[in-house]
Amino acid sequence: MDMDLIIRKADILDASEMAMIDEASFSLPWSEEAFHRELTKNKIAFYVVAERGGFVVGYAGLWRVEDEGHITNVAVHPSHRGMHIGEALLETIFEATSREGIRHYTLEVRKSNGPAICLYEKFGFKSEGIRPRYYEDNNEDALIMWRRENDYI
């Protein structure tokens, strides 16, 4: 892994940079206020950021629900993609939350997002369904993917 890369728990001061990464990454980005709420008010939320040179270059988050982790977002700034930062973020999330008793993970991803699907499959996620017209901007379907404790070694 890149020695200049630091993965750490996100805090309220990261909300602005997380929102900027979302804006650069998604057609339906979360607002800075949404990240602020996640980091201060949502008791089931857990977020980490990737920092390089004092700047946040990526983040990932999930919601803890019983023994399941619902991955809400994984995003890396376009200028830092292809450097395995998404992998480092996911590894950190899985490591931290599995110690807390999370055994299964789920997420939704655009059917057209091949790079993200490949990343999730690398971590043992499998497509188990479709949410029709899930994305409001273009009514694209989402794949529902799961990584279950017994499926991933």
Contacts in CASP RR format, 6 or more apart in sequence:
PFRMAT RR
TARGET T0000
AUTHOR 0000-0000-0000
METHOD contacts of the structure
MODEL  1
MDMDLIIRKADILDASEMAMIDEASFSLPWSEEAFHRELTKNKIAFYVVA
ERGGFVVGYAGLWRVEDEGHITNVAVHPSHRGMHIGEALLETIFEATSRE
GIRHYTLEVRKSNGPAICLYEKFGFKSEGIRPRYYEDNNEDALIMWRREN
DYI
1 84 0 8 1.000
1 88 0 8 1.000
2 52 0 8 1.000
2 83 0 8 1.000
2 84 0 8 1.000
2 85 0 8 1.000
4 52 0 8 1.000
4 53 0 8 1.000
5 50 0 8 1.000
5 51 0 8 1.000
5 52 0 8 1.000
5 83 0 8 1.000
5 85 0 8 1.000
5 88 0 8 1.000
6 50 0 8 1.000
6 51 0 8 1.000
6 52 0 8 1.000
7 48 0 8 1.000
7 49 0 8 1.000
7 50 0 8 1.000
7 51 0 8 1.000
7 88 0 8 1.000
7 89 0 8 1.000
7 92 0 8 1.000
8 48 0 8 1.000
8 49 0 8 1.000
8 51 0 8 1.000
9 46 0 8 1.000
9 47 0 8 1.000
9 48 0 8 1.000
9 49 0 8 1.000
10 18 0 8 1.000
10 39 0 8 1.000
10 47 0 8 1.000
10 48 0 8 1.000
10 49 0 8 1.000
10 59 0 8 1.000
10 61 0 8 1.000
11 39 0 8 1.000
12 36 0 8 1.000
12 39 0 8 1.000
12 40 0 8 1.000
14 35 0 8 1.000
14 39 0 8 1.000
14 47 0 8 1.000
14 49 0 8 1.000
14 56 0 8 1.000
14 59 0 8 1.000
15 32 0 8 1.000
15 35 0 8 1.000
15 36 0 8 1.000
15 39 0 8 1.000
16 32 0 8 1.000
17 49 0 8 1.000
17 55 0 8 1.000
17 56 0 8 1.000
18 30 0 8 1.000
18 32 0 8 1.000
18 35 0 8 1.000
18 47 0 8 1.000
18 49 0 8 1.000
18 56 0 8 1.000
18 58 0 8 1.000
18 59 0 8 1.000
18 75 0 8 1.000
19 29 0 8 1.000
19 30 0 8 1.000
19 31 0 8 1.000
19 32 0 8 1.000
19 34 0 8 1.000
19 35 0 8 1.000
20 77 0 8 1.000
21 56 0 8 1.000
21 57 0 8 1.000
21 58 0 8 1.000
21 59 0 8 1.000
21 75 0 8 1.000
21 76 0 8 1.000
21 77 0 8 1.000
22 29 0 8 1.000
22 30 0 8 1.000
22 35 0 8 1.000
22 73 0 8 1.000
22 75 0 8 1.000
23 29 0 8 1.000
24 77 0 8 1.000
24 78 0 8 1.000
25 75 0 8 1.000
25 76 0 8 1.000
25 77 0 8 1.000
25 78 0 8 1.000
26 75 0 8 1.000
27 135 0 8 1.000
27 137 0 8 1.000
27 138 0 8 1.000
28 135 0 8 1.000
28 136 0 8 1.000
28 137 0 8 1.000
30 73 0 8 1.000
38 45 0 8 1.000
38 47 0 8 1.000
38 72 0 8 1.000
39 45 0 8 1.000
39 47 0 8 1.000
42 63 0 8 1.000
44 63 0 8 1.000
44 64 0 8 1.000
44 65 0 8 1.000
45 61 0 8 1.000
45 62 0 8 1.000
45 63 0 8 1.000
45 64 0 8 1.000
45 72 0 8 1.000
46 61 0 8 1.000
46 62 0 8 1.000
46 63 0 8 1.000
46 64 0 8 1.000
46 93 0 8 1.000
46 96 0 8 1.000
46 97 0 8 1.000
47 59 0 8 1.000
47 60 0 8 1.000
47 61 0 8 1.000
48 59 0 8 1.000
48 60 0 8 1.000
48 61 0 8 1.000
48 89 0 8 1.000
48 92 0 8 1.000
48 93 0 8 1.000
48 96 0 8 1.000
49 56 0 8 1.000
49 58 0 8 1.000
49 59 0 8 1.000
50 56 0 8 1.000
50 57 0 8 1.000
50 58 0 8 1.000
50 59 0 8 1.000
50 76 0 8 1.000
50 80 0 8 1.000
50 85 0 8 1.000
50 86 0 8 1.000
50 88 0 8 1.000
50 89 0 8 1.000
51 57 0 8 1.000
52 80 0 8 1.000
57 76 0 8 1.000
57 77 0 8 1.000
57 79 0 8 1.000
57 80 0 8 1.000
57 85 0 8 1.000
58 75 0 8 1.000
58 76 0 8 1.000
58 77 0 8 1.000
58 80 0 8 1.000
58 85 0 8 1.000
58 86 0 8 1.000
58 89 0 8 1.000
59 73 0 8 1.000
59 74 0 8 1.000
59 75 0 8 1.000
59 89 0 8 1.000
60 71 0 8 1.000
60 73 0 8 1.000
60 74 0 8 1.000
60 75 0 8 1.000
60 86 0 8 1.000
60 89 0 8 1.000
60 90 0 8 1.000
60 92 0 8 1.000
60 93 0 8 1.000
61 71 0 8 1.000
61 72 0 8 1.000
61 73 0 8 1.000
61 74 0 8 1.000
61 93 0 8 1.000
62 69 0 8 1.000
62 70 0 8 1.000
62 71 0 8 1.000
62 72 0 8 1.000
62 93 0 8 1.000
62 97 0 8 1.000
62 105 0 8 1.000
63 69 0 8 1.000
63 70 0 8 1.000
63 72 0 8 1.000
64 97 0 8 1.000
64 100 0 8 1.000
64 102 0 8 1.000
67 101 0 8 1.000
67 102 0 8 1.000
67 103 0 8 1.000
67 104 0 8 1.000
68 102 0 8 1.000
68 103 0 8 1.000
68 104 0 8 1.000
68 105 0 8 1.000
68 106 0 8 1.000
69 97 0 8 1.000
69 102 0 8 1.000
69 104 0 8 1.000
69 105 0 8 1.000
69 106 0 8 1.000
70 105 0 8 1.000
70 106 0 8 1.000
70 107 0 8 1.000
71 93 0 8 1.000
71 105 0 8 1.000
71 106 0 8 1.000
71 107 0 8 1.000
74 86 0 8 1.000
74 89 0 8 1.000
74 90 0 8 1.000
74 116 0 8 1.000
74 119 0 8 1.000
76 82 0 8 1.000
76 83 0 8 1.000
76 85 0 8 1.000
76 86 0 8 1.000
76 89 0 8 1.000
86 119 0 8 1.000
87 119 0 8 1.000
87 122 0 8 1.000
90 119 0 8 1.000
90 123 0 8 1.000
94 105 0 8 1.000
94 123 0 8 1.000
103 148 0 8 1.000
103 149 0 8 1.000
104 146 0 8 1.000
104 147 0 8 1.000
104 148 0 8 1.000
104 149 0 8 1.000
105 125 0 8 1.000
105 146 0 8 1.000
105 147 0 8 1.000
106 144 0 8 1.000
106 145 0 8 1.000
106 146 0 8 1.000
106 147 0 8 1.000
107 120 0 8 1.000
107 125 0 8 1.000
107 144 0 8 1.000
107 145 0 8 1.000
108 131 0 8 1.000
108 134 0 8 1.000
108 142 0 8 1.000
108 143 0 8 1.000
108 144 0 8 1.000
108 145 0 8 1.000
109 116 0 8 1.000
109 117 0 8 1.000
109 120 0 8 1.000
109 142 0 8 1.000
109 143 0 8 1.000
109 145 0 8 1.000
110 116 0 8 1.000
110 135 0 8 1.000
110 140 0 8 1.000
110 141 0 8 1.000
110 142 0 8 1.000
110 143 0 8 1.000
111 130 0 8 1.000
111 140 0 8 1.000
111 141 0 8 1.000
111 142 0 8 1.000
111 143 0 8 1.000
112 140 0 8 1.000
117 127 0 8 1.000
117 143 0 8 1.000
117 145 0 8 1.000
120 145 0 8 1.000
120 147 0 8 1.000
123 147 0 8 1.000
123 152 0 8 1.000
124 147 0 8 1.000
124 151 0 8 1.000
124 152 0 8 1.000
125 145 0 8 1.000
125 146 0 8 1.000
125 147 0 8 1.000
126 145 0 8 1.000
126 146 0 8 1.000
126 147 0 8 1.000
126 151 0 8 1.000
127 143 0 8 1.000
127 144 0 8 1.000
127 145 0 8 1.000
128 144 0 8 1.000
128 145 0 8 1.000
128 146 0 8 1.000
129 143 0 8 1.000
129 144 0 8 1.000
130 141 0 8 1.000
130 142 0 8 1.000
130 143 0 8 1.000
130 144 0 8 1.000
131 141 0 8 1.000
131 142 0 8 1.000
131 144 0 8 1.000
132 141 0 8 1.000
133 139 0 8 1.000
133 140 0 8 1.000
133 141 0 8 1.000
134 140 0 8 1.000
134 141 0 8 1.000
134 142 0 8 1.000
135 141 0 8 1.000
135 142 0 8 1.000
END
